[in-house]
Protein backbone atom coordinates (compact mmCIF):
# COMPACT_ATOMS: atom_id res chain seq x y z
CA UNK A 1 0.00 0.00 0.00
CA UNK A 2 1.34 3.40 -0.96
CA UNK A 3 0.15 6.48 0.89
CA UNK A 4 -0.11 9.71 -1.08
CA UNK A 5 0.13 13.23 0.39
CA UNK A 6 -3.44 14.32 -0.06
CA UNK A 7 -6.43 15.78 1.76
CA UNK A 8 -4.44 18.31 3.83
CA UNK A 9 -7.73 19.78 4.99
CA UNK A 10 -8.23 16.66 7.07
CA UNK A 11 -5.68 18.00 9.54
CA UNK A 12 -8.01 20.03 11.70
CA UNK A 13 -7.34 21.46 15.13
CA UNK A 14 -9.55 20.07 17.86
CA UNK A 15 -11.72 22.13 20.13
CA UNK A 16 -14.21 20.06 22.07
CA UNK A 17 -15.15 16.57 23.16
CA UNK A 18 -17.28 14.83 25.84
CA UNK A 19 -16.69 13.57 29.35
CA UNK A 20 -17.22 11.28 32.35
CA UNK A 21 -18.39 10.69 35.89
CA UNK A 22 -19.48 12.91 38.74
CA UNK A 23 -21.29 16.23 38.97
CA UNK A 24 -22.85 17.88 35.91
CA UNK A 25 -23.88 15.78 32.93
CA UNK A 26 -23.82 16.59 29.23
CA UNK A 27 -26.20 14.78 26.86
CA UNK A 28 -24.47 12.90 24.05
CA UNK A 29 -25.79 10.65 21.30
CA UNK A 30 -24.14 7.25 20.87
CA UNK A 31 -24.60 4.09 18.86
CA UNK A 32 -27.45 2.76 20.91
CA UNK A 33 -29.29 5.57 22.67
CA UNK A 34 -29.00 9.04 24.13
CA UNK A 35 -26.84 9.01 27.24
CA UNK A 36 -24.68 11.35 29.28
CA UNK A 37 -21.04 12.10 29.85
CA UNK A 38 -20.42 13.38 33.35
CA UNK A 39 -17.87 15.91 34.48
CA UNK A 40 -15.43 15.68 37.36
CA UNK A 41 -13.42 12.56 36.51
CA UNK A 42 -9.73 12.21 37.30
CA UNK A 43 -8.01 11.23 34.05
CA UNK A 44 -4.26 10.62 33.90
CA UNK A 45 -2.44 10.77 30.58
CA UNK A 46 0.70 8.61 30.79
CA UNK A 47 2.92 8.73 27.68
CA UNK A 48 5.98 6.55 27.24
CA UNK A 49 8.13 9.32 28.63
CA UNK A 50 8.07 13.03 29.37
CA UNK A 51 10.17 15.46 27.35
CA UNK A 52 9.39 13.69 24.07
CA UNK A 53 8.10 16.23 21.52
CA UNK A 54 5.76 13.70 19.94
CA UNK A 55 3.95 13.12 23.22
CA UNK A 56 4.04 16.80 24.11
CA UNK A 57 2.03 17.38 20.94
CA UNK A 58 -0.25 14.42 21.60
CA UNK A 59 -1.00 15.44 25.16
CA UNK A 60 -0.76 19.18 25.68
CA UNK A 61 -3.41 21.87 26.01
CA UNK A 62 -1.49 24.15 23.64
CA UNK A 63 -1.54 21.64 20.78
CA UNK A 64 -5.16 20.68 21.28
CA UNK A 65 -4.29 17.19 22.45
CA UNK A 66 -5.60 14.97 25.23
CA UNK A 67 -5.33 17.52 28.04
CA UNK A 68 -7.08 20.17 25.95
CA UNK A 69 -9.99 17.80 25.37
CA UNK A 70 -10.17 16.91 29.06
CA UNK A 71 -10.05 20.57 30.09
CA UNK A 72 -12.86 21.47 27.70
CA UNK A 73 -14.93 18.63 29.13
CA UNK A 74 -14.46 19.75 32.70
CA UNK A 75 -12.32 16.78 33.68
CA UNK A 76 -9.27 16.76 35.90
CA UNK A 77 -6.54 15.94 33.40
CA UNK A 78 -2.94 15.28 34.41
CA UNK A 79 0.04 14.25 32.27
CA UNK A 80 2.60 12.16 34.12
CA UNK A 81 5.27 9.58 33.34
CA UNK A 82 8.94 8.84 33.77
CA UNK A 83 11.79 10.40 31.85
CA UNK A 84 12.87 7.19 30.10
CA UNK A 85 10.74 5.12 27.71
CA UNK A 86 10.96 1.98 29.83
CA UNK A 87 8.49 0.06 31.99
CA UNK A 88 10.64 0.70 35.05
CA UNK A 89 10.34 4.43 34.48
CA UNK A 90 6.66 4.44 33.49
CA UNK A 91 5.22 2.07 36.10
CA UNK A 92 5.64 4.37 39.14
CA UNK A 93 3.58 7.03 37.37
CA UNK A 94 0.80 4.53 36.65
CA UNK A 95 0.85 3.29 40.23
CA UNK A 96 0.76 6.84 41.58
CA UNK A 97 -2.21 7.71 39.35
CA UNK A 98 -4.13 4.70 40.68
CA UNK A 99 -3.37 5.67 44.28
CA UNK A 100 -4.63 9.21 43.58
CA UNK A 101 -8.06 7.91 42.67
CA UNK A 102 -7.90 7.84 38.88
CA UNK A 103 -11.14 7.18 37.05
CA UNK A 104 -9.36 6.62 33.75
CA UNK A 105 -5.80 6.04 32.52
CA UNK A 106 -4.63 6.90 29.00
CA UNK A 107 -1.36 5.01 28.51
CA UNK A 108 1.18 4.66 25.70
CA UNK A 109 2.63 1.30 26.67
CA UNK A 110 6.40 0.94 26.89
CA UNK A 111 5.98 -2.83 26.88
CA UNK A 112 3.09 -5.09 25.83
CA UNK A 113 3.15 -7.21 28.97
CA UNK A 114 5.31 -5.65 31.72
CA UNK A 115 2.61 -3.10 32.58
CA UNK A 116 -0.17 -5.67 32.75
CA UNK A 117 -0.13 -6.61 36.44
CA UNK A 118 -0.56 -2.94 37.34
CA UNK A 119 -3.10 -2.15 34.61
CA UNK A 120 -5.09 -5.31 35.39
CA UNK A 121 -5.24 -4.26 39.02
CA UNK A 122 -6.49 -0.82 37.93
CA UNK A 123 -9.29 -2.31 35.83
CA UNK A 124 -10.35 -4.57 38.70
CA UNK A 125 -10.88 -1.39 40.69
CA UNK A 126 -13.18 -0.07 37.98
CA UNK A 127 -10.63 2.23 36.35
CA UNK A 128 -10.94 2.59 32.58
CA UNK A 129 -7.67 1.89 30.77
CA UNK A 130 -7.24 3.21 27.23
CA UNK A 131 -3.95 2.75 25.40
CA UNK A 132 -2.86 5.07 22.61
CA UNK A 133 0.13 5.08 20.24
CA UNK A 134 1.50 1.80 21.67
CA UNK A 135 -0.69 -1.02 22.91
CA UNK A 136 -0.76 -3.49 25.77
CA UNK A 137 -3.44 -5.76 24.25
CA UNK A 138 -4.01 -8.03 27.23
CA UNK A 139 -4.66 -5.33 29.83
CA UNK A 140 -6.70 -2.40 28.53
CA UNK A 141 -10.28 -1.50 27.73
CA UNK A 142 -9.58 0.02 24.30
CA UNK A 143 -6.66 0.89 22.03
CA UNK A 144 -6.58 4.10 19.99
CA UNK A 145 -4.42 3.19 17.01
CA UNK A 146 -2.84 6.05 15.10
CA UNK A 147 -3.07 4.31 11.72
CA UNK A 148 -3.34 0.84 10.29
CA UNK A 149 -0.33 -1.16 11.42
CA UNK A 150 0.01 -2.71 7.99
CA UNK A 151 -0.31 0.66 6.23
CA UNK A 152 2.50 2.18 8.27
CA UNK A 153 4.91 -0.70 7.76
CA UNK A 154 4.17 -1.04 4.06
CA UNK A 155 4.26 2.67 3.27
CA UNK A 156 7.55 3.22 5.09
CA UNK A 157 9.21 0.68 2.83
CA UNK A 158 7.56 1.98 -0.34
CA UNK A 159 8.64 5.54 0.47
CA UNK A 160 12.25 4.45 0.87
CA UNK A 161 12.11 2.22 -2.21
CA UNK A 162 11.02 5.16 -4.35
CA UNK A 163 14.03 7.17 -3.16
CA UNK A 164 16.74 4.53 -3.60
CA UNK A 165 15.35 2.98 -6.79
CA UNK A 166 14.42 -0.20 -4.90
CA UNK A 167 18.08 -1.20 -4.59
CA UNK A 168 20.66 -1.32 -1.81
CA UNK A 169 21.30 -2.00 1.85
CA UNK A 170 18.89 -0.48 4.35
CA UNK A 171 18.63 -0.36 8.13
CA UNK A 172 15.98 0.41 10.72
CA UNK A 173 16.50 2.67 13.74
CA UNK A 174 13.70 1.68 16.12
CA UNK A 175 12.78 2.84 19.60
CA UNK A 176 13.03 0.33 22.44
CA UNK A 177 13.23 -3.36 21.55
CA UNK A 178 10.05 -4.15 23.50
CA UNK A 179 7.82 -1.44 21.96
CA UNK A 180 4.61 -3.06 20.70
CA UNK A 181 3.94 -0.59 17.90
CA UNK A 182 7.53 -0.50 16.64
CA UNK A 183 7.78 -4.28 16.42
CA UNK A 184 4.42 -4.60 14.68
CA UNK A 185 5.37 -1.98 12.08
CA UNK A 186 8.74 -3.64 11.51
CA UNK A 187 6.98 -6.95 10.98
CA UNK A 188 5.01 -5.44 8.12
CA UNK A 189 8.15 -3.75 6.78
CA UNK A 190 9.78 -7.16 6.46
CA UNK A 191 6.76 -8.49 4.59
CA UNK A 192 6.74 -5.49 2.25
CA UNK A 193 10.46 -5.89 1.58
CA UNK A 194 9.72 -9.22 -0.10
CA UNK A 195 8.40 -7.15 -2.99
CA UNK A 196 11.81 -5.53 -3.38
CA UNK A 197 14.39 -8.32 -3.82
CA UNK A 198 17.22 -5.86 -4.48
CA UNK A 199 16.68 -4.09 -1.14
CA UNK A 200 18.39 -5.82 1.79
CA UNK A 201 17.65 -5.14 5.44
CA UNK A 202 21.09 -5.45 7.05
CA UNK A 203 20.38 -4.30 10.61
CA UNK A 204 17.77 -3.20 13.14
CA UNK A 205 19.12 -1.05 15.96
CA UNK A 206 17.40 0.45 18.98
CA UNK A 207 17.71 4.05 20.13
CA UNK A 208 15.28 3.63 23.05
CA UNK A 209 13.59 6.95 22.15
CA UNK A 210 16.62 8.66 23.67
CA UNK A 211 18.31 11.27 21.43
CA UNK A 212 21.83 10.38 22.52
CA UNK A 213 21.35 6.63 22.13
CA UNK A 214 19.56 7.03 18.78
CA UNK A 215 22.43 9.18 17.52
CA UNK A 216 25.02 6.65 18.64
CA UNK A 217 23.32 3.66 17.04
CA UNK A 218 22.86 5.57 13.77
CA UNK A 219 26.53 6.50 13.74
CA UNK A 220 27.30 2.84 14.36
CA UNK A 221 25.27 1.85 11.32
CA UNK A 222 27.19 4.22 9.05
CA UNK A 223 30.48 2.89 10.35
CA UNK A 224 29.51 -0.77 10.07
CA UNK A 225 27.79 -0.53 6.68
CA UNK A 226 29.71 1.87 4.42
CA UNK A 227 27.46 1.00 1.47
CA UNK A 228 24.20 1.73 3.31
CA UNK A 229 21.62 3.39 1.05
CA UNK A 230 18.71 4.09 3.36
CA UNK A 231 17.43 4.33 6.93
CA UNK A 232 13.85 3.92 8.16
CA UNK A 233 13.12 5.15 11.67
CA UNK A 234 9.49 4.61 12.74
CA UNK A 235 9.92 6.86 15.78
CA UNK A 236 10.07 10.64 15.97
CA UNK A 237 13.14 10.63 18.19
CA UNK A 238 14.96 8.19 15.92
CA UNK A 239 14.24 9.91 12.61
CA UNK A 240 15.40 13.25 13.99
CA UNK A 241 18.63 11.69 15.27
CA UNK A 242 19.19 9.88 11.98
CA UNK A 243 18.61 13.08 9.99
CA UNK A 244 21.08 14.97 12.17
CA UNK A 245 23.74 12.31 11.65
CA UNK A 246 23.20 12.12 7.89
CA UNK A 247 23.02 15.91 7.48
CA UNK A 248 26.65 16.29 6.39
CA UNK A 249 28.29 16.69 2.97
CA UNK A 250 29.59 13.13 3.30
CA UNK A 251 26.13 11.53 3.56
CA UNK A 252 23.48 14.03 2.46
CA UNK A 253 21.88 12.85 -0.77
CA UNK A 254 23.71 9.53 -0.57
CA UNK A 255 21.82 7.92 2.32
CA UNK A 256 18.04 8.35 2.27
CA UNK A 257 16.25 8.84 5.59
CA UNK A 258 12.54 8.35 6.14
CA UNK A 259 10.22 7.23 8.91
CA UNK A 260 7.78 8.84 11.31
CA UNK A 261 8.48 12.42 12.36
CA UNK A 262 6.86 15.70 13.31
CA UNK A 263 6.88 18.52 10.74
CA UNK A 264 8.43 21.16 12.98
CA UNK A 265 11.40 18.96 13.87
CA UNK A 266 11.95 17.80 10.30
CA UNK A 267 11.53 21.05 8.32
CA UNK A 268 15.24 21.87 8.34
CA UNK A 269 16.19 18.46 6.98
CA UNK A 270 13.50 18.46 4.31
CA UNK A 271 14.57 21.96 3.22
CA UNK A 272 18.24 21.02 2.81
CA UNK A 273 17.51 17.71 1.08
CA UNK A 274 18.63 15.33 3.83
CA UNK A 275 15.07 13.95 4.03
CA UNK A 276 12.85 13.90 0.94
CA UNK A 277 9.69 12.53 2.52
CA UNK A 278 8.43 11.07 5.79
CA UNK A 279 5.05 10.47 7.33
CA UNK A 280 2.96 10.69 10.47
CA UNK A 281 -0.54 11.49 11.63
CA UNK A 282 -1.60 14.42 13.77
CA UNK A 283 -0.46 13.44 17.29
CA UNK A 284 -2.83 16.00 18.82
CA UNK A 285 -5.76 14.28 17.12
CA UNK A 286 -4.56 10.96 18.50
CA UNK A 287 -4.47 12.29 22.05
CA UNK A 288 -7.80 14.03 21.60
CA UNK A 289 -9.49 10.86 20.39
CA UNK A 290 -7.95 8.85 23.24
CA UNK A 291 -9.29 11.33 25.79
CA UNK A 292 -12.75 11.24 24.25
CA UNK A 293 -12.74 7.43 24.25
CA UNK A 294 -11.54 7.21 27.85
CA UNK A 295 -14.17 9.64 29.07
CA UNK A 296 -16.93 7.95 27.11
CA UNK A 297 -16.03 4.48 28.33
CA UNK A 298 -15.65 5.60 31.92
CA UNK A 299 -19.12 7.17 31.83
CA UNK A 300 -20.63 4.11 30.10
CA UNK A 301 -21.72 6.19 27.10
CA UNK A 302 -20.63 3.30 24.89
CA UNK A 303 -18.70 0.06 25.24
CA UNK A 304 -15.51 -1.26 23.66
CA UNK A 305 -17.42 -3.94 21.76
CA UNK A 306 -16.77 -4.32 18.04
CA UNK A 307 -19.25 -2.32 15.99
CA UNK A 308 -19.99 0.31 18.63
CA UNK A 309 -19.86 3.85 17.22
CA UNK A 310 -19.29 7.14 18.95
CA UNK A 311 -18.70 10.76 18.02
CA UNK A 312 -15.39 12.43 18.90
CA UNK A 313 -16.31 16.07 18.48
CA UNK A 314 -14.84 17.74 15.40
CA UNK A 315 -13.05 14.52 14.46
CA UNK A 316 -16.40 12.97 13.66
CA UNK A 317 -17.65 9.45 14.25
CA UNK A 318 -15.56 6.36 14.90
CA UNK A 319 -16.38 2.67 14.96
CA UNK A 320 -14.79 0.17 17.32
CA UNK A 321 -13.04 -2.55 15.35
CA UNK A 322 -11.64 -5.95 16.19
CA UNK A 323 -9.75 -6.38 19.48
CA UNK A 324 -11.44 -3.27 20.93
CA UNK A 325 -9.38 -1.02 18.67
CA UNK A 326 -10.30 2.36 17.18
CA UNK A 327 -8.35 3.62 14.17
CA UNK A 328 -7.55 7.34 13.86
CA UNK A 329 -6.91 7.21 10.10
CA UNK A 330 -4.32 6.82 7.36
CA UNK A 331 -0.75 8.16 7.70
CA UNK A 332 0.08 11.39 5.86
CA UNK A 333 3.21 11.96 3.79
CA UNK A 334 5.16 15.17 4.34
CA UNK A 335 7.59 16.56 1.77
CA UNK A 336 9.02 19.89 0.60
CA UNK A 337 5.81 20.77 -1.22
CA UNK A 338 3.54 20.59 1.82
CA UNK A 339 5.52 20.58 5.07
CA UNK A 340 5.31 24.32 5.70
CA UNK A 341 1.52 24.09 5.99
CA UNK A 342 1.90 22.33 9.32
CA UNK A 343 3.05 23.50 12.73
CA UNK A 344 3.35 20.77 15.35
C-alpha positions as semicolon CSV with decimal commas, in nm:
position;residue;x (nm);y (nm);z (nm)
1;X;0,000;0,000;0,000
2;X;0,134;0,340;-0,096
3;X;0,015;0,648;0,089
4;X;-0,011;0,971;-0,108
5;X;0,013;1,323;0,039
6;X;-0,344;1,432;-0,006
7;X;-0,643;1,578;0,176
8;X;-0,444;1,831;0,383
9;X;-0,773;1,978;0,499
10;X;-0,823;1,666;0,707
11;X;-0,568;1,800;0,954
12;X;-0,801;2,003;1,170
13;X;-0,734;2,146;1,513
14;X;-0,955;2,007;1,786
15;X;-1,172;2,213;2,013
16;X;-1,421;2,006;2,207
17;X;-1,515;1,657;2,316
18;X;-1,728;1,483;2,584
19;X;-1,669;1,357;2,935
20;X;-1,722;1,128;3,235
21;X;-1,839;1,069;3,589
22;X;-1,948;1,291;3,874
23;X;-2,129;1,623;3,897
24;X;-2,285;1,788;3,591
25;X;-2,388;1,578;3,293
26;X;-2,382;1,659;2,923
27;X;-2,620;1,478;2,686
28;X;-2,447;1,290;2,405
29;X;-2,579;1,065;2,130
30;X;-2,414;0,725;2,087
31;X;-2,460;0,409;1,886
32;X;-2,745;0,276;2,091
33;X;-2,929;0,557;2,267
34;X;-2,900;0,904;2,413
35;X;-2,684;0,901;2,724
36;X;-2,468;1,135;2,928
37;X;-2,104;1,210;2,985
38;X;-2,042;1,338;3,335
39;X;-1,787;1,591;3,448
40;X;-1,543;1,568;3,736
41;X;-1,342;1,256;3,651
42;X;-0,973;1,221;3,730
43;X;-0,801;1,123;3,405
44;X;-0,426;1,062;3,390
45;X;-0,244;1,077;3,058
46;X;0,070;0,861;3,079
47;X;0,292;0,873;2,768
48;X;0,598;0,655;2,724
49;X;0,813;0,932;2,863
50;X;0,807;1,303;2,937
51;X;1,017;1,546;2,735
52;X;0,939;1,369;2,407
53;X;0,810;1,623;2,152
54;X;0,576;1,370;1,994
55;X;0,395;1,312;2,322
56;X;0,404;1,680;2,411
57;X;0,203;1,738;2,094
58;X;-0,025;1,442;2,160
59;X;-0,100;1,544;2,516
60;X;-0,076;1,918;2,568
61;X;-0,341;2,187;2,601
62;X;-0,149;2,415;2,364
63;X;-0,154;2,164;2,078
64;X;-0,516;2,068;2,128
65;X;-0,429;1,719;2,245
66;X;-0,560;1,497;2,523
67;X;-0,533;1,752;2,804
68;X;-0,708;2,017;2,595
69;X;-0,999;1,780;2,537
70;X;-1,017;1,691;2,906
71;X;-1,005;2,057;3,009
72;X;-1,286;2,147;2,770
73;X;-1,493;1,863;2,913
74;X;-1,446;1,975;3,270
75;X;-1,232;1,678;3,368
76;X;-0,927;1,676;3,590
77;X;-0,654;1,594;3,340
78;X;-0,294;1,528;3,441
79;X;0,004;1,425;3,227
80;X;0,260;1,216;3,412
81;X;0,527;0,958;3,334
82;X;0,894;0,884;3,377
83;X;1,179;1,040;3,185
84;X;1,287;0,719;3,010
85;X;1,074;0,512;2,771
86;X;1,096;0,198;2,983
87;X;0,849;0,006;3,199
88;X;1,064;0,070;3,505
89;X;1,034;0,443;3,448
90;X;0,666;0,444;3,349
91;X;0,522;0,207;3,610
92;X;0,564;0,437;3,914
93;X;0,358;0,703;3,737
94;X;0,080;0,453;3,665
95;X;0,085;0,329;4,023
96;X;0,076;0,684;4,158
97;X;-0,221;0,771;3,935
98;X;-0,413;0,470;4,068
99;X;-0,337;0,567;4,428
100;X;-0,463;0,921;4,358
101;X;-0,806;0,791;4,267
102;X;-0,790;0,784;3,888
103;X;-1,114;0,718;3,705
104;X;-0,936;0,662;3,375
105;X;-0,580;0,604;3,252
106;X;-0,463;0,690;2,900
107;X;-0,136;0,501;2,851
108;X;0,118;0,466;2,570
109;X;0,263;0,130;2,667
110;X;0,640;0,094;2,689
111;X;0,598;-0,283;2,688
112;X;0,309;-0,509;2,583
113;X;0,315;-0,721;2,897
114;X;0,531;-0,565;3,172
115;X;0,261;-0,310;3,258
116;X;-0,017;-0,567;3,275
117;X;-0,013;-0,661;3,644
118;X;-0,056;-0,294;3,734
119;X;-0,310;-0,215;3,461
120;X;-0,509;-0,531;3,539
121;X;-0,524;-0,426;3,902
122;X;-0,649;-0,082;3,793
123;X;-0,929;-0,231;3,583
124;X;-1,035;-0,457;3,870
125;X;-1,088;-0,139;4,069
126;X;-1,318;-0,007;3,798
127;X;-1,063;0,223;3,635
128;X;-1,094;0,259;3,258
129;X;-0,767;0,189;3,077
130;X;-0,724;0,321;2,723
131;X;-0,395;0,275;2,540
132;X;-0,286;0,507;2,261
133;X;0,013;0,508;2,024
134;X;0,150;0,180;2,167
135;X;-0,069;-0,102;2,291
136;X;-0,076;-0,349;2,577
137;X;-0,344;-0,576;2,425
138;X;-0,401;-0,803;2,723
139;X;-0,466;-0,533;2,983
140;X;-0,670;-0,240;2,853
141;X;-1,028;-0,150;2,773
142;X;-0,958;0,002;2,430
143;X;-0,666;0,089;2,203
144;X;-0,658;0,410;1,999
145;X;-0,442;0,319;1,701
146;X;-0,284;0,605;1,510
147;X;-0,307;0,431;1,172
148;X;-0,334;0,084;1,029
149;X;-0,033;-0,116;1,142
150;X;0,001;-0,271;0,799
151;X;-0,031;0,066;0,623
152;X;0,250;0,218;0,827
153;X;0,491;-0,070;0,776
154;X;0,417;-0,104;0,406
155;X;0,426;0,267;0,327
156;X;0,755;0,322;0,509
157;X;0,921;0,068;0,283
158;X;0,756;0,198;-0,034
159;X;0,864;0,554;0,047
160;X;1,225;0,445;0,087
161;X;1,211;0,222;-0,221
162;X;1,102;0,516;-0,435
163;X;1,403;0,717;-0,316
164;X;1,674;0,453;-0,360
165;X;1,535;0,298;-0,679
166;X;1,442;-0,020;-0,490
167;X;1,808;-0,120;-0,459
168;X;2,066;-0,132;-0,181
169;X;2,130;-0,200;0,185
170;X;1,889;-0,048;0,435
171;X;1,863;-0,036;0,813
172;X;1,598;0,041;1,072
173;X;1,650;0,267;1,374
174;X;1,370;0,168;1,612
175;X;1,278;0,284;1,960
176;X;1,303;0,033;2,244
177;X;1,323;-0,336;2,155
178;X;1,005;-0,415;2,350
179;X;0,782;-0,144;2,196
180;X;0,461;-0,306;2,070
181;X;0,394;-0,059;1,790
182;X;0,753;-0,050;1,664
183;X;0,778;-0,428;1,642
184;X;0,442;-0,460;1,468
185;X;0,537;-0,198;1,208
186;X;0,874;-0,364;1,151
187;X;0,698;-0,695;1,098
188;X;0,501;-0,544;0,812
189;X;0,815;-0,375;0,678
190;X;0,978;-0,716;0,646
191;X;0,676;-0,849;0,459
192;X;0,674;-0,549;0,225
193;X;1,046;-0,589;0,158
194;X;0,972;-0,922;-0,010
195;X;0,840;-0,715;-0,299
196;X;1,181;-0,553;-0,338
197;X;1,439;-0,832;-0,382
198;X;1,722;-0,586;-0,448
199;X;1,668;-0,409;-0,114
200;X;1,839;-0,582;0,179
201;X;1,765;-0,514;0,544
202;X;2,109;-0,545;0,705
203;X;2,038;-0,430;1,061
204;X;1,777;-0,320;1,314
205;X;1,912;-0,105;1,596
206;X;1,740;0,045;1,898
207;X;1,771;0,405;2,013
208;X;1,528;0,363;2,305
209;X;1,359;0,695;2,215
210;X;1,662;0,866;2,367
211;X;1,831;1,127;2,143
212;X;2,183;1,038;2,252
213;X;2,135;0,663;2,213
214;X;1,956;0,703;1,878
215;X;2,243;0,918;1,752
216;X;2,502;0,665;1,864
217;X;2,332;0,366;1,704
218;X;2,286;0,557;1,377
219;X;2,653;0,650;1,374
220;X;2,730;0,284;1,436
221;X;2,527;0,185;1,132
222;X;2,719;0,422;0,905
223;X;3,048;0,289;1,035
224;X;2,951;-0,077;1,007
225;X;2,779;-0,053;0,668
226;X;2,971;0,187;0,442
227;X;2,746;0,100;0,147
228;X;2,420;0,173;0,331
229;X;2,162;0,339;0,105
230;X;1,871;0,409;0,336
231;X;1,743;0,433;0,693
232;X;1,385;0,392;0,816
233;X;1,312;0,515;1,167
234;X;0,949;0,461;1,274
235;X;0,992;0,686;1,578
236;X;1,007;1,064;1,597
237;X;1,314;1,063;1,819
238;X;1,496;0,819;1,592
239;X;1,424;0,991;1,261
240;X;1,540;1,325;1,399
241;X;1,863;1,169;1,527
242;X;1,919;0,988;1,198
243;X;1,861;1,308;0,999
244;X;2,108;1,497;1,217
245;X;2,374;1,231;1,165
246;X;2,320;1,212;0,789
247;X;2,302;1,591;0,748
248;X;2,665;1,629;0,639
249;X;2,829;1,669;0,297
250;X;2,959;1,313;0,330
251;X;2,613;1,153;0,356
252;X;2,348;1,403;0,246
253;X;2,188;1,285;-0,077
254;X;2,371;0,953;-0,057
255;X;2,182;0,792;0,232
256;X;1,804;0,835;0,227
257;X;1,625;0,884;0,559
258;X;1,254;0,835;0,614
259;X;1,022;0,723;0,891
260;X;0,778;0,884;1,131
261;X;0,848;1,242;1,236
262;X;0,686;1,570;1,331
263;X;0,688;1,852;1,074
264;X;0,843;2,116;1,298
265;X;1,140;1,896;1,387
266;X;1,195;1,780;1,030
267;X;1,153;2,105;0,832
268;X;1,524;2,187;0,834
269;X;1,619;1,846;0,698
270;X;1,350;1,846;0,431
271;X;1,457;2,196;0,322
272;X;1,824;2,102;0,281
273;X;1,751;1,771;0,108
274;X;1,863;1,533;0,383
275;X;1,507;1,395;0,403
276;X;1,285;1,390;0,094
277;X;0,969;1,253;0,252
278;X;0,843;1,107;0,579
279;X;0,505;1,047;0,733
280;X;0,296;1,069;1,047
281;X;-0,054;1,149;1,163
282;X;-0,160;1,442;1,377
283;X;-0,046;1,344;1,729
284;X;-0,283;1,600;1,882
285;X;-0,576;1,428;1,712
286;X;-0,456;1,096;1,850
287;X;-0,447;1,229;2,205
288;X;-0,780;1,403;2,160
289;X;-0,949;1,086;2,039
290;X;-0,795;0,885;2,324
291;X;-0,929;1,133;2,579
292;X;-1,275;1,124;2,425
293;X;-1,274;0,743;2,425
294;X;-1,154;0,721;2,785
295;X;-1,417;0,964;2,907
296;X;-1,693;0,795;2,711
297;X;-1,603;0,448;2,833
298;X;-1,565;0,560;3,192
299;X;-1,912;0,717;3,183
300;X;-2,063;0,411;3,010
301;X;-2,172;0,619;2,710
302;X;-2,063;0,330;2,489
303;X;-1,870;0,006;2,524
304;X;-1,551;-0,126;2,366
305;X;-1,742;-0,394;2,176
306;X;-1,677;-0,432;1,804
307;X;-1,925;-0,232;1,599
308;X;-1,999;0,031;1,863
309;X;-1,986;0,385;1,722
310;X;-1,929;0,714;1,895
311;X;-1,870;1,076;1,802
312;X;-1,539;1,243;1,890
313;X;-1,631;1,607;1,848
314;X;-1,484;1,774;1,540
315;X;-1,305;1,452;1,446
316;X;-1,640;1,297;1,366
317;X;-1,765;0,945;1,425
318;X;-1,556;0,636;1,490
319;X;-1,638;0,267;1,496
320;X;-1,479;0,017;1,732
321;X;-1,304;-0,255;1,535
322;X;-1,164;-0,595;1,619
323;X;-0,975;-0,638;1,948
324;X;-1,144;-0,327;2,093
325;X;-0,938;-0,102;1,867
326;X;-1,030;0,236;1,718
327;X;-0,835;0,362;1,417
328;X;-0,755;0,734;1,386
329;X;-0,691;0,721;1,010
330;X;-0,432;0,682;0,736
331;X;-0,075;0,816;0,770
332;X;0,008;1,139;0,586
333;X;0,321;1,196;0,379
334;X;0,516;1,517;0,434
335;X;0,759;1,656;0,177
336;X;0,902;1,989;0,060
337;X;0,581;2,077;-0,122
338;X;0,354;2,059;0,182
339;X;0,552;2,058;0,507
340;X;0,531;2,432;0,570
341;X;0,152;2,409;0,599
342;X;0,190;2,233;0,932
343;X;0,305;2,350;1,273
344;X;0,335;2,077;1,535
